[in-house]
Amino acid sequence: MMLLIPIIGIFIYQGILLSLNRYAMVKTFVPHEIVTEQSVAMKRMYRLGMRFDLKILSILIGLPLFLVTVCLSMMGGQWIEQYLSTIALVLAIIVFLLCLLVNGVVVTNYYYFKTYQNHYDIFMFGLVEDDTKAVIKNIIDDYPVIRLLIGIVISALLPAIFLYNSVYYQIFAIENSWLQVLVGLAAFMLWILLARGTLRSRPLGIGHAQVCSVGVINKMVPNGLTAMGWAFMARKLDISFKEVTEEEGMVLLAKMGADKRFYAQTEQNDYLAENRPHVVFALMESMGSNIWVYDDPIHNDLLGSLRPFTEKSFLFKRFCAEYNGTAPSLANIFFHSHVQNISQSVAQDKSLAETPFKVYKAKGYKTVFITAGNIMWRNLSNYLPLQGVDRVYDQNDIMDLFPEAKETLSYWGIADEYGFKLIEKLLQESQEPLFISFLSITNHPPYTVPASYTVKKINAECLQQRYGKDNHERAAMLGTYQYACNALGQFMQKISEHQVLGDKTIIAATGDHHVRNVFVDNPKEGFLSKAVPFLLHLPDSLKVTLNIHFDKERIGSHKDIMPTLYAVSLSQATYWHACGQNLLGSKEQTAFAFASSVGACYADKEGVVDTSVQPFITHQWDGDSLYLKREDNLVPLDSQEKINAYQDFLVWQTNYLVMQATREVKV
């Protein structure tokens, strides 16, 4: 146990160095007025940064020294005494090299930030892939390399010398064997805690690194080693994009039977031009139709306050999510991307020309994105502003505005109701039209209903042998489903009844994907298993100005959300159609009158095609329900060609938009 106290000393020493480095970066890169205005966030940043520091030190320094300690404890005392000098020297060399690595990366991260206005990220690999000689020359010319090297070496020598003397002279040796065991166990438990970084949630990682909505403060949280680790992870997620031509896209549209045009335009509407409504779009976590169908207002109330709006608003039930996950659905809806990691890829610094945010900005809207989780997830805090978002809010901003929300902080974020409270606040205070997108979080495993919410009547038996191991688990999921729907419904009720906002606010909501782990009775539930409802609420004063044709059996999927919202909120707006159509339009665009869940199913008014098998097979609708008949038929070749063309178009579309953005950057 002669290593325990020296290790603690090295931890303290390195922790101080990392904290000083962070302080230096704040003094250099964060404007003084931001430090003053964001004093609470700054304190949170320093605390969180220290946790990241201890985590990385526990892994890079603590783990090797812990393993060495275990090995030495297995050796006899005579052997250790015989080779004590060699052991001390080897340990000193190990510590020197480890501290050299830690301090070198941390210090150079300072200069990387100075050059690129960001901590280490995926683009650091470009320095290696670039002209290496030129890069080295620039580094030598621009930075005090020699002084830095001397300083880094000295900073690594000090703990090495300290450890050598501690071991060689056995300054901190513990003789009592029982005390050795107790101290060793305590140190081991502490090491696990520090390496994990958290007690109640996932291990400390990039998803925790957001402390406020000010980007430069958030960039101060990770040390250089942590940031470099994230860069390597992003490298693994790296997606290569290739050049494609407009002609290739036109060919794919032609195969679908569509016009060879990538853009569409909303109708002229003088009322909309003069009275621009607020538009709120909620992407609700796991609001899947595969649970919605079990709703019963008397025995199994899954909708709560949302129920009245399913009757007086436009509800599309034959509607499905394009992808099977939050990230891919978000990328598809907002970025027209089939690549869910686009915000973490080599295209993460590209501003796409065609996003919903930019469509609304072009018409004078302020664009806002809110998540009840952490905006650092999927690098959204950096990516969204590039795509036309004027303001982003996450759990930290919401907790600052509504301190009581902190009591609901869970594995993934805070309770949905506080996100809706923020939306309500923004709508009431805004003097300009808003396009607000909200990503909810509560209805996510592990399912936990906020303590302040009383669950209404539910029937866990409805999911017997279909979900969960017992009724307690089923009730938990149904309870959070009800809570999320109820929170949405209460928000819609407040806005619709508001004297001013009621006449000037459009509210739309859909699920990001189905509820997972629910048994699927195939092929009967082939569509239902991917279905999500799409709910659209329009003020009565707005309805009379629009040419609305609502068909409750109309087929749609996520691709149709934005074209529908554009049609009911914007006059003569040009937008990238992405094969979507206005679901309230007078004419059904036959070429785009389908729903798609990529890799799972493709639906139109004739039936649902199972695209997970080869060759494709189709099942007819069972009446006006979401269920399918069990009889199957092979899909005609021309229909297969159309389906494949759409799948190919999604890939072409991503490449086209990314490469278009790349060319614009070069110009």
C-alpha positions in Angstrom: 0.0 0.0 0.0 3.0 2.3 -0.4 1.5 3.6 -3.6 -1.9 4.8 -2.4 -1.0 8.1 -0.9 1.5 9.0 -3.7 -1.3 8.3 -6.2 -3.7 10.6 -4.4 -1.0 13.2 -4.4 -0.5 12.9 -8.1 -4.2 13.0 -8.7 -4.4 16.3 -6.7 -1.4 17.7 -8.6 -2.8 16.8 -12.0 -6.3 18.0 -11.1 -4.9 21.4 -10.2 -3.0 21.6 -13.5 -6.1 20.7 -15.5 -8.2 23.2 -13.6 -5.6 25.9 -14.1 -5.6 25.1 -17.8 -9.4 25.5 -17.9 -9.2 28.8 -16.0 -6.6 30.1 -18.5 -8.8 29.1 -21.4 -11.8 30.9 -19.9 -9.7 34.0 -19.3 -8.4 33.9 -22.9 -11.4 32.8 -24.9 -14.6 33.7 -23.0 -15.6 37.4 -23.1 -15.7 39.0 -19.7 -19.3 40.1 -20.2 -20.4 36.5 -20.8 -18.5 35.4 -17.6 -20.3 38.1 -15.7 -23.8 37.5 -17.2 -23.5 33.7 -17.0 -22.1 33.4 -13.5 -24.3 30.5 -12.5 -23.5 28.6 -15.7 -19.7 29.3 -15.2 -19.8 27.7 -11.7 -21.7 24.8 -13.2 -19.1 24.6 -15.9 -16.1 24.5 -13.5 -17.8 21.8 -11.4 -18.6 19.6 -14.4 -15.2 20.2 -15.9 -13.6 19.0 -12.7 -15.7 15.8 -12.9 -14.4 15.2 -16.4 -10.8 15.8 -15.2 -11.1 13.3 -12.4 -12.7 10.8 -14.8 -9.9 11.0 -17.3 -7.2 11.0 -14.6 -8.8 7.9 -13.0 -8.6 6.1 -16.3 -5.3 7.2 -17.7 -3.3 7.4 -14.5 -5.3 5.7 -11.8 -5.9 2.4 -13.7 -2.3 1.7 -14.6 -1.1 2.5 -11.1 -3.9 0.5 -9.6 -2.9 -2.6 -11.6 0.7 -2.1 -10.6 -0.4 -1.9 -6.9 -2.3 -5.2 -7.3 0.7 -6.9 -8.8 3.1 -5.6 -6.1 0.7 -6.7 -3.4 1.0 -10.3 -4.8 4.8 -10.2 -4.5 6.6 -11.1 -1.4 8.0 -8.4 0.9 11.6 -9.7 0.4 11.3 -9.6 -3.4 10.1 -6.0 -3.2 12.9 -5.0 -0.9 15.4 -6.6 -3.2 14.3 -4.8 -6.3 12.9 -1.6 -4.6 15.2 0.7 -6.5 14.2 -0.8 -9.9 10.5 -0.8 -8.9 10.7 2.9 -7.9 12.5 3.8 -11.2 10.0 1.9 -13.4 7.0 3.4 -11.6 8.6 6.9 -12.0 9.0 6.3 -15.7 5.4 5.2 -16.1 4.1 8.2 -14.2 6.4 10.5 -16.2 5.1 9.2 -19.5 1.5 9.3 -18.4 1.7 12.8 -17.1 3.6 13.8 -20.2 0.7 12.5 -22.3 -1.9 14.2 -20.2 -0.2 17.5 -19.9 0.9 17.6 -23.5 -2.6 17.0 -24.8 -4.2 19.4 -22.4 -1.8 22.2 -23.2 -1.9 21.7 -27.0 -5.7 21.8 -26.8 -5.4 25.4 -25.6 -3.6 26.3 -28.8 -5.9 24.2 -30.9 -8.8 26.2 -29.5 -6.9 29.4 -30.1 -6.6 28.4 -33.8 -9.9 26.8 -34.5 -12.2 28.3 -31.8 -13.1 24.8 -30.6 -11.6 22.1 -28.5 -10.2 19.0 -30.2 -12.7 17.7 -32.7 -13.0 15.5 -35.7 -11.1 18.0 -37.8 -7.9 17.5 -35.9 -7.4 14.4 -38.1 -7.2 16.8 -41.1 -4.0 18.1 -39.7 -2.4 14.6 -40.0 -3.9 14.0 -43.4 -2.8 17.4 -44.7 0.7 18.3 -45.8 2.5 17.1 -42.7 5.7 19.1 -43.3 3.7 22.3 -43.8 1.7 21.7 -40.7 4.8 21.2 -38.6 6.4 24.3 -40.0 3.3 26.4 -39.2 3.3 25.0 -35.6 7.0 25.9 -35.1 6.5 29.4 -36.6 3.3 30.2 -34.8 3.7 28.7 -31.3 6.4 28.7 -28.6 7.1 25.1 -29.1 10.5 24.9 -27.3 9.2 26.6 -24.2 6.0 24.5 -24.2 8.0 21.3 -24.5 10.3 22.3 -21.6 7.3 23.3 -19.5 5.4 20.0 -20.3 8.5 17.9 -19.5 9.0 19.7 -16.2 5.4 19.3 -15.2 5.7 15.5 -15.9 9.0 15.2 -14.1 7.7 16.6 -10.8 5.2 13.8 -10.0 7.6 11.2 -11.3 10.3 12.4 -8.9 7.7 12.5 -6.1 6.6 9.0 -6.8 10.2 7.7 -7.0 11.2 9.1 -3.6 7.9 8.0 -2.0 8.5 4.4 -3.2 12.2 4.2 -2.7 12.2 5.6 0.8 8.7 4.1 1.6 7.6 7.4 3.0 3.9 6.5 3.0 4.0 2.8 3.6 1.1 1.3 5.6 2.3 -1.5 7.8 -1.0 -2.7 9.3 -2.4 -5.4 7.0 -6.1 -4.8 8.0 -5.7 -1.1 7.5 -4.2 -1.9 4.1 -7.3 -3.9 3.1 -9.7 -1.3 4.3 -7.9 1.6 2.7 -7.5 -0.4 -0.5 -11.2 -1.2 -0.7 -12.1 2.4 -0.1 -9.7 3.6 -2.7 -11.0 1.0 -5.2 -14.6 2.1 -4.7 -13.6 5.8 -5.0 -11.7 5.0 -8.2 -14.7 3.3 -9.8 -16.9 6.3 -8.9 -14.4 8.8 -10.3 -13.9 6.7 -13.5 -17.7 6.5 -14.0 -18.2 10.2 -13.2 -21.8 9.8 -12.2 -24.0 8.1 -9.6 -27.5 8.0 -11.0 -27.2 8.3 -14.8 -25.1 7.0 -17.6 -21.3 7.2 -17.2 -20.1 10.8 -17.7 -19.8 11.5 -21.4 -20.5 14.0 -24.1 -24.2 14.0 -23.4 -23.5 15.6 -20.0 -21.2 18.4 -21.3 -23.9 21.1 -21.8 -24.3 23.6 -19.0 -26.1 26.5 -20.8 -27.0 27.8 -24.2 -23.8 29.8 -24.6 -21.6 27.7 -26.8 -18.2 29.0 -25.8 -18.9 28.2 -22.1 -19.9 24.6 -23.0 -16.6 24.3 -24.9 -14.7 24.9 -21.7 -16.1 21.8 -20.0 -14.0 19.1 -21.5 -10.3 18.9 -21.1 -8.1 18.2 -24.1 -8.0 14.4 -23.4 -11.7 14.2 -23.1 -12.3 16.2 -26.2 -9.7 14.1 -28.1 -11.6 11.0 -27.0 -14.8 12.4 -28.4 -13.0 13.2 -31.6 -11.9 9.6 -32.0 -15.5 8.5 -31.4 -16.8 10.9 -34.0 -14.1 9.6 -36.4 -15.7 6.1 -36.0 -19.0 7.6 -36.9 -17.5 9.5 -39.8 -19.6 9.2 -43.0 -18.1 9.9 -46.4 -20.3 11.8 -48.8 -19.9 11.6 -52.6 -20.7 13.8 -55.5 -24.0 13.2 -57.2 -25.7 15.0 -60.1 -29.1 16.7 -60.5 -29.8 14.3 -63.4 -29.4 11.3 -61.1 -32.0 12.8 -58.8 -34.4 13.6 -61.7 -34.1 10.0 -62.9 -35.2 8.7 -59.5 -38.1 11.1 -59.3 -39.2 9.9 -62.8 -39.1 6.3 -61.6 -41.5 7.3 -58.9 -43.8 8.9 -61.4 -43.2 12.4 -60.2 -42.2 15.6 -61.9 -38.5 16.1 -62.2 -38.5 19.0 -59.7 -36.9 19.1 -56.3 -38.8 22.1 -55.1 -42.4 22.9 -54.4 -44.3 26.1 -53.5 -47.2 26.9 -51.2 -50.2 28.7 -52.6 -50.6 32.5 -52.3 -52.5 33.4 -49.2 -52.9 37.1 -48.4 -54.1 36.4 -44.9 -51.0 34.3 -44.1 -48.8 36.9 -45.6 -50.2 39.6 -43.4 -50.9 37.5 -40.3 -48.0 35.1 -39.9 -49.0 32.5 -37.3 -46.7 31.0 -34.7 -45.8 27.4 -35.6 -45.0 24.8 -32.8 -43.9 21.3 -33.8 -43.4 18.7 -31.1 -41.5 15.5 -31.8 -42.7 13.3 -29.0 -40.5 10.6 -27.6 -42.0 7.1 -28.3 -45.5 8.4 -29.0 -46.2 5.3 -31.0 -49.5 4.1 -32.4 -48.7 0.6 -31.2 -49.6 1.8 -27.7 -52.1 4.5 -28.8 -54.4 1.8 -30.0 -54.9 0.5 -26.5 -56.4 3.9 -25.4 -59.8 3.7 -23.7 -61.2 6.8 -22.1 -62.9 4.8 -19.3 -60.6 1.9 -18.5 -57.2 2.8 -20.0 -56.8 6.5 -20.4 -53.6 7.0 -22.4 -54.3 10.4 -23.8 -55.4 12.5 -20.8 -55.8 16.2 -21.7 -54.9 15.4 -25.3 -58.1 13.6 -26.0 -60.3 16.6 -26.9 -57.7 17.6 -29.5 -57.8 14.3 -31.2 -61.5 15.1 -32.1 -61.3 18.8 -32.9 -57.9 18.8 -34.6 -56.7 16.9 -37.7 -55.5 13.5 -36.7 -53.7 11.3 -39.2 -53.6 7.7 -38.0 -52.3 6.0 -41.1 -49.0 7.7 -40.6 -45.6 6.3 -39.7 -42.1 7.3 -38.7 -39.6 7.3 -41.5 -36.9 5.8 -39.3 -36.7 3.7 -36.2 -35.1 6.0 -33.7 -35.0 9.6 -32.4 -31.7 10.6 -34.0 -32.6 9.3 -37.5 -36.1 10.8 -37.3 -34.7 14.1 -36.3 -32.1 14.1 -39.1 -34.7 13.1 -41.6 -37.3 15.7 -40.7 -35.0 18.7 -40.0 -31.9 18.0 -42.2 -33.4 15.8 -45.1 -30.7 13.3 -44.2 -30.8 9.5 -44.2 -27.5 9.6 -42.1 -28.5 9.9 -38.5 -25.0 11.0 -37.5 -24.7 13.8 -40.0 -24.3 16.3 -37.1 -21.2 14.3 -36.0 -19.8 13.5 -39.4 -17.3 15.4 -41.6 -20.4 17.4 -42.7 -20.9 18.7 -39.2 -19.6 22.2 -40.1 -21.6 22.5 -43.3 -24.7 24.7 -43.5 -27.3 22.9 -45.6 -29.2 25.2 -47.9 -32.6 23.4 -47.6 -33.8 23.0 -44.0 -37.2 23.8 -42.5 -35.6 26.4 -40.2 -34.3 28.3 -43.2 -37.7 28.1 -45.0 -39.3 29.8 -42.0 -36.4 32.3 -41.6 -36.8 33.3 -45.2 -40.4 34.3 -44.4 -39.3 36.4 -41.4 -39.7 33.9 -38.6 -37.4 33.5 -35.6 -36.5 29.8 -35.3 -36.1 28.0 -32.0 -35.2 24.4 -31.0 -35.9 23.1 -27.6 -35.1 19.7 -26.0 -36.0 18.5 -22.6 -32.7 16.6 -22.7 -29.1 17.8 -23.3 -28.4 19.8 -26.4 -24.9 18.3 -26.6 -26.5 15.1 -27.7 -25.4 14.3 -31.2 -23.6 17.6 -31.3 -26.8 19.5 -31.9 -25.7 22.5 -29.9 -23.1 23.2 -32.7 -25.0 21.8 -35.7 -28.4 23.4 -35.3 -27.3 27.0 -35.5 -25.6 26.2 -38.8 -28.9 24.9 -40.1 -30.9 28.1 -39.4 -31.8 27.8 -35.7 -31.7 31.2 -34.0 -31.9 30.0 -30.5 -31.5 26.6 -28.8 -32.7 25.6 -25.3 -32.1 22.4 -23.4 -32.6 21.0 -19.9 -30.1 23.4 -18.3 -31.8 26.5 -19.7 -35.2 25.2 -18.7 -34.0 24.4 -15.1 -32.6 27.9 -14.9 -36.0 29.3 -15.8 -38.0 26.8 -13.8 -35.9 25.6 -10.9 -38.6 23.1 -9.8 -37.9 21.2 -13.1 -34.6 20.0 -11.5 -36.7 17.7 -9.3 -37.7 15.8 -12.4 -34.2 15.4 -13.8 -33.9 11.7 -14.9 -31.7 9.5 -16.9 -32.4 11.3 -20.2 -33.6 14.8 -19.2 -36.4 16.7 -17.4 -40.2 16.3 -17.5 -41.9 17.3 -20.7 -44.2 19.8 -19.0 -41.4 22.2 -18.4 -40.4 22.2 -22.1 -44.0 23.1 -22.9 -43.9 25.8 -20.2 -40.9 27.3 -21.9 -42.7 27.3 -25.3 -45.7 29.0 -23.7 -43.4 31.7 -22.2 -41.6 32.3 -25.6 -44.9 32.6 -27.4 -46.3 35.1 -24.9 -43.2 37.2 -24.9 -42.4 37.2 -28.7 -43.1 40.2 -30.9 -42.3 38.2 -34.0 -43.6 35.0 -35.5 -41.9 31.9 -34.1 -41.2 28.5 -35.5 -40.5 26.3 -32.5 -39.4 22.7 -32.6 -39.5 20.7 -29.4 -38.0 17.3 -28.7 -39.6 15.6 -25.7 -38.0 13.1 -23.4 -40.1 11.7 -20.6 -41.6 8.7 -22.4 -38.2 7.0 -22.6 -36.9 4.0 -20.7 -36.4 3.7 -17.8 -40.1 4.9 -17.6 -40.5 7.2 -14.6 -43.6 9.4 -14.1 -42.8 12.7 -12.4 -43.6 12.6 -8.7 -46.0 15.6 -9.0 -48.1 13.8 -11.6 -51.0 11.6 -10.6 -51.6 8.8 -13.2 -55.2 8.5 -14.4 -56.9 5.1 -14.8 -54.8 2.7 -16.8 -55.1 -1.0 -17.4 -51.7 -2.8 -17.4 -53.5 -6.1 -18.3 -53.9 -4.8 -21.9 -50.3 -5.6 -22.5 -50.3 -9.0 -20.9 -47.7 -11.2 -22.8 -47.0 -8.3 -25.2 -44.8 -6.1 -23.1 -42.8 -6.3 -19.9 -42.3 -9.0 -17.3 -45.1 -7.9 -15.0 -47.9 -5.4 -14.5 -45.6 -3.0 -12.6 -43.3 -2.7 -15.6 -46.3 -2.3 -17.9 -47.9 0.3 -15.7 -44.7 2.3 -15.6 -44.6 2.5 -19.4 -48.3 3.3 -19.8 -48.0 5.9 -17.1 -45.3 7.8 -18.8 -47.1 7.5 -22.1 -50.2 9.0 -20.5 -48.1 11.7 -18.8 -46.4 12.8 -22.1 -49.7 12.9 -24.0 -51.4 14.8 -21.1 -48.5 17.3 -21.0 -49.0 18.0 -24.7 -52.7 18.2 -24.3 -52.5 20.7 -21.4 -50.1 22.9 -23.5 -52.5 22.8 -26.5 -55.4 23.7 -24.2 -53.6 26.7 -22.7 -52.6 28.0 -26.1 -55.9 27.4 -27.8 -57.8 29.1 -25.0 -55.4 32.1 -24.8 -57.1 35.3 -25.8 -54.3 36.3 -28.3 -52.3 33.1 -29.0 -55.4 31.0 -29.6 -56.0 32.7 -32.9 -52.4 32.8 -34.1 -50.7 29.5 -33.1 -50.5 26.3 -35.1 -49.5 23.2 -33.1 -48.4 19.9 -34.6 -47.1 16.8 -33.0 -46.0 13.3 -33.9 -44.0 10.5 -32.4 -40.3 10.0 -33.2 -40.8 6.3 -33.4 -43.0 3.5 -32.0 -42.8 2.2 -28.4 -40.0 -0.4 -28.4 -40.1 -3.9 -27.0 -43.8 -4.4 -27.7 -44.7 -7.8 -29.2 -45.6 -7.5 -32.9 -48.2 -9.8 -34.4 -46.9 -10.0 -38.0 -48.1 -9.5 -40.6 -51.3 -8.1 -39.0 -49.4 -5.4 -37.2 -46.7 -4.8 -39.8 -47.7 -1.2 -40.3 -48.9 -0.6 -36.7 -45.5 -1.6 -35.4 -44.0 1.4 -37.1 -46.9 3.8 -37.0 -47.0 7.1 -35.1 -49.9 9.6 -35.0 -49.7 13.0 -36.6 -51.8 15.6 -34.9 -52.3 19.1 -36.4 -54.3 21.8 -34.6 -55.3 25.0 -36.5 -57.1 28.0 -35.1 -60.6 28.4 -36.4 -59.8 31.9 -37.7 -57.1 30.3 -39.9 -59.1 27.4 -41.2 -61.5 29.6 -43.0 -58.7 31.1 -45.0 -57.3 27.8 -46.2 -58.4 25.3 -48.9 -58.6 22.3 -46.6 -59.5 18.8 -47.7 -59.1 16.4 -44.7 -59.3 12.6 -45.2 -58.7 10.7 -42.0 -57.5 7.6 -44.0 -55.0 9.6 -46.0 -51.6 7.9 -45.9 -48.5 9.8 -44.7 -45.2 9.6 -42.9 -42.6 12.0 -41.5 -41.7 13.3 -45.0 -45.1 14.9 -45.2 -45.0 16.9 -42.0 -43.1 20.0 -43.2 -44.9 20.3 -46.5 -48.2 20.3 -44.6 -47.0 22.9 -42.1 -45.7 25.1 -44.9 -49.0 24.9 -46.6 -51.0 26.1 -43.6 -48.6 28.7 -42.4 -46.7 30.3 -45.3 -47.7 32.1 -48.4 -45.8 31.4 -51.6 -42.9 29.7 -49.8 -40.5 27.7 -51.9 -39.1 24.6 -50.3 -37.3 21.3 -50.9 -40.1 18.8 -51.1 -38.2 15.6 -50.1 -41.0 13.6 -51.7 -43.5 15.0 -49.2 -46.9 16.4 -49.8 -49.5 18.6 -48.1 -51.8 16.2 -46.3 -54.6 18.8 -46.3 -54.2 19.6 -50.0 -57.1 19.4 -52.4 -55.2 17.2 -54.8 -53.4 14.1 -53.7 -50.0 13.9 -55.4 -50.2 10.3 -56.6 -46.4 10.0 -56.9 -45.9 11.0 -53.3 -49.1 9.5 -51.8 -47.4 6.9 -49.7 -45.9 6.3 -46.3 -42.5 4.8 -45.7 -40.6 3.3 -42.8 -37.2 2.7 -44.3 -36.2 -1.0 -44.3 -39.5 -2.0 -42.8 -42.6 -1.1 -44.9 -44.1 1.1 -47.6 -47.8 1.9 -47.5 -50.3 3.4 -49.9 -54.1 3.3 -50.1 -53.9 -0.2 -51.7 -52.0 -1.8 -48.8 -48.7 -2.2 -47.1 -45.5 -3.6 -48.6 -43.1 -5.5 -46.4 -39.7 -4.1 -47.6 -37.7 -6.1 -45.0 -37.9 -9.2 -47.2 -37.0 -10.1 -50.8 -38.9 -10.2 -52.9 -41.3 -7.6 -51.5 -44.7 -8.8 -50.5 -47.9 -6.8 -49.9 -50.8 -7.0 -47.5 -54.1 -5.3 -47.9 -55.6 -3.0 -45.3 -58.1 -4.6 -43.0 -61.0 -2.2 -43.4 -60.3 1.3 -42.1 -58.1 0.1 -39.3 -54.3 0.1 -38.9 -54.2 -3.6 -39.2 -53.5 -5.7 -42.2 -55.0 -8.8 -43.7 -52.8 -11.9 -43.4 -53.0 -12.8 -47.1 -50.0 -11.7 -49.0 -49.1 -11.1 -52.6 -45.9 -10.5 -54.5 -45.4 -6.8 -55.4 -45.4 -6.1 -59.2 -42.0 -5.2 -60.6 -43.0 -1.6 -61.5 -44.1 -1.0 -57.9 -40.9 -2.5 -56.6 -39.0 -0.1 -58.9 -40.9 2.9 -57.4 -40.2 1.8 -53.9 -36.5 1.3 -54.6 -36.3 4.6 -56.3 -37.6 6.4 -53.2 -35.0 4.6 -51.0 -32.3 5.6 -53.5 -33.6 9.1 -53.6 -33.1 9.5 -49.8 -29.4 8.6 -50.2 -29.0 10.8 -53.3 -30.7 13.7 -51.5 -28.3 13.6 -48.5 -25.3 13.5 -50.8 -26.6 16.3 -53.0 -27.4 18.7 -50.2 -24.1 18.0 -48.3 -22.0 18.4 -51.4 -23.9 21.5 -52.4 -23.0 23.0 -49.0 -19.4 21.9 -49.4 -19.1 23.7 -52.7 -20.6 26.8 -51.3 -18.1 26.8 -48.5 -15.2 26.5 -50.9 -16.6 29.4 -53.0 
